[in-house]
């Protein structure tokens, strides 16, 4: 019975330790997801979607709409050696996304203006974090 009691205590300690380790791993994963900078891309005419975990909101770090060299694999086009951008992209994306749990932004010249030569394939790139919402 002393031996049984001792093995039961040992088993309970192991289970508690396992639960604590699982919670710790979950917390680290959660913190990594909300603190890390994320990047979302969309080619011209596509919708860029951003989604943050529950109780967090989008904090837009930077936004770019246009064509940046080198990007031969992102929205490929005949002449990839062009760099042009709309300098108002950050304000436009922030207005639609900042402070929300999720958002969608259409990557098109109608919404962002066309900073490029006609026929240039543009893309939207947004860098963001998922920030913990402040309690009011």
C-alpha positions as CSV (number, residue, x, y, z in Angstrom):
1,X,0.0,0.0,0.0
2,X,2.9,2.4,0.7
3,X,4.3,1.3,-2.7
4,X,0.9,1.8,-4.4
5,X,0.5,5.2,-2.8
6,X,4.0,6.2,-3.9
7,X,3.4,5.0,-7.5
8,X,0.1,6.9,-7.6
9,X,1.8,10.1,-6.5
10,X,4.5,9.6,-9.1
11,X,1.8,9.0,-11.8
12,X,0.0,12.1,-10.8
13,X,3.2,14.2,-10.9
14,X,3.9,12.9,-14.4
15,X,0.4,13.7,-15.6
16,X,0.6,17.2,-14.1
17,X,4.0,17.8,-15.7
18,X,2.7,16.6,-19.0
19,X,-0.3,19.0,-18.8
20,X,2.0,21.9,-17.8
21,X,4.3,21.1,-20.7
22,X,1.4,20.9,-23.2
23,X,0.1,24.3,-21.9
24,X,3.5,25.8,-22.2
25,X,4.0,24.5,-25.8
26,X,0.5,25.9,-26.7
27,X,1.4,29.3,-25.2
28,X,4.7,29.4,-27.0
29,X,2.9,28.6,-30.3
30,X,0.2,31.2,-29.7
31,X,2.8,33.9,-28.8
32,X,4.8,33.0,-31.9
33,X,1.8,33.4,-34.1
34,X,0.7,36.7,-32.7
35,X,4.1,38.4,-32.3
36,X,5.7,37.3,-35.6
37,X,5.4,39.4,-38.7
38,X,3.3,37.7,-41.4
39,X,3.3,38.5,-45.1
40,X,0.3,38.1,-47.4
41,X,0.5,38.4,-51.3
42,X,-2.1,38.8,-54.0
43,X,-1.6,39.3,-57.8
44,X,-3.5,42.0,-59.6
45,X,-7.2,41.2,-59.6
46,X,-7.0,38.8,-56.7
47,X,-8.2,39.3,-53.2
48,X,-5.7,39.4,-50.4
49,X,-7.1,37.9,-47.2
50,X,-5.7,38.4,-43.7
51,X,-6.9,36.4,-40.6
52,X,-5.6,36.7,-37.0
53,X,-6.4,34.4,-34.1
54,X,-9.3,35.1,-31.8
55,X,-8.8,38.0,-29.4
56,X,-6.1,39.5,-31.6
57,X,-6.3,42.1,-34.4
58,X,-4.4,43.0,-37.5
59,X,-1.6,45.6,-37.1
60,X,-0.4,46.5,-40.6
61,X,3.4,47.0,-40.6
62,X,3.8,47.8,-44.3
63,X,2.0,47.5,-47.7
64,X,3.2,47.6,-51.2
65,X,1.2,47.7,-54.5
66,X,3.0,47.7,-57.8
67,X,5.9,45.8,-59.3
68,X,9.2,45.3,-57.4
69,X,12.4,43.8,-58.8
70,X,13.3,41.0,-58.4
71,X,10.0,39.2,-58.4
72,X,10.0,36.9,-61.4
73,X,8.1,34.2,-59.7
74,X,5.5,36.4,-58.1
75,X,2.8,37.3,-60.6
76,X,5.1,36.6,-63.6
77,X,5.2,38.9,-66.6
78,X,7.3,39.4,-69.7
79,X,9.6,42.1,-68.4
80,X,10.2,41.5,-64.7
81,X,12.9,44.3,-64.5
82,X,10.5,47.0,-63.5
83,X,10.1,48.7,-60.1
84,X,7.1,50.9,-59.6
85,X,4.8,51.3,-56.6
86,X,1.9,53.2,-55.2
87,X,3.1,55.1,-52.1
88,X,-0.4,55.3,-50.6
89,X,-0.7,51.5,-50.2
90,X,-0.1,51.5,-46.4
91,X,-2.9,54.0,-45.7
92,X,-5.3,52.2,-48.0
93,X,-4.7,48.7,-46.5
94,X,-4.6,50.1,-42.9
95,X,-8.0,51.7,-43.4
96,X,-9.5,48.3,-44.4
97,X,-7.6,46.0,-42.0
98,X,-6.0,47.7,-39.0
99,X,-7.7,46.7,-35.7
100,X,-9.8,43.9,-37.2
101,X,-9.6,40.2,-36.7
102,X,-9.7,39.6,-40.4
103,X,-10.1,41.5,-43.6
104,X,-10.0,41.2,-47.4
105,X,-8.5,43.7,-49.9
106,X,-8.8,43.5,-53.6
107,X,-5.5,44.1,-55.4
108,X,-6.4,46.2,-58.4
109,X,-5.5,49.5,-60.0
110,X,-9.0,50.8,-59.4
111,X,-8.5,50.7,-55.6
112,X,-4.8,51.6,-55.5
113,X,-4.3,53.6,-58.6
114,X,-2.0,52.4,-61.4
115,X,1.6,53.3,-60.7
116,X,3.0,51.2,-63.6
117,X,3.3,51.3,-67.3
118,X,0.2,49.9,-69.1
119,X,0.3,46.1,-69.1
120,X,2.6,45.7,-66.1
121,X,1.5,42.9,-63.8
122,X,1.3,44.3,-60.3
123,X,0.9,42.7,-56.9
124,X,-0.1,43.6,-53.4
125,X,2.1,42.6,-50.5
126,X,1.1,43.3,-46.9
127,X,3.3,42.7,-43.8
128,X,1.3,42.5,-40.5
129,X,1.3,41.2,-37.0
130,X,-1.6,39.9,-35.0
131,X,-1.6,42.1,-31.9
132,X,-3.4,41.3,-28.6
133,X,-6.5,43.5,-28.3
134,X,-6.4,46.1,-25.5
135,X,-9.2,45.9,-23.0
136,X,-11.1,49.2,-22.6
